[in-house]
Amino acid sequence: MVFPRSSPPPPDPYEALRADIAEGRLLPNERLVEHDLVRRYGVSRGAVRMALVRLEQDRVIIHEPNRGARVRMVSESEAVEILETRAALEGIAAAHAATRASDLQLEQLRQIGAGMAALYEAGDLLGMSAANARLHALVLRACGHDTVRRLAAGLNSQMVRFQYRTILVAGRPSHSLAEHMEIVDSICARDSRRAERAMRAHLSSVATALHERVHAVGDEREGTAL
């Protein structure tokens, strides 16, 4: 007897929608129409509504009376606050990763670092940005610190990365590569203090680049208006 293949279960609309926002497939201020989301994810309207409620609680979307839901835009000041918080949390994560990461995880860090260097040489800045996210995620996995991971997961870090693209700031790619290689080298050397310093310095540098990028864009707009 041949049994029919069962269809894969529909995705969790909360996780799927959050990922689409975090990874830039849904953009800041983009409207989220319920029937479009039902069709997009193949789930019920009730499941979509529940997902939107949860995402509003997470401050990933906002819901306005008579206008519906849309992807929330992270302000510059909030983005800097997120980076400052990440510097503290991920500094702790890097310190713990230096002593707790497995040999396999250390090799994966080296591979990501080498990949970033190759992407830099190829001029693939968005590819570098994606590798950057993988490196930070790996450090959080390797740290073995559940509280740090939980708190870091609650930050809208991905939204900041996709909205502001600090990797595109002039001169930033070479600095970013050097900072990430220092993080990789210090963790692989099992030097927890150096690893924490490297991570904190990197995210502080990102905050500075973000501030410069936002103001550069603002100056360009003013010049265009004139």
Helices and strands as residue ranges (DSSP letters): H 13-22, E 31-32, H 34-41, H 45-57, E 61-64, E 68-71, H 76-100, H 103-122, H 125-142, H 146-153, H 157-164, G 166-168, H 172-188, H 192-225
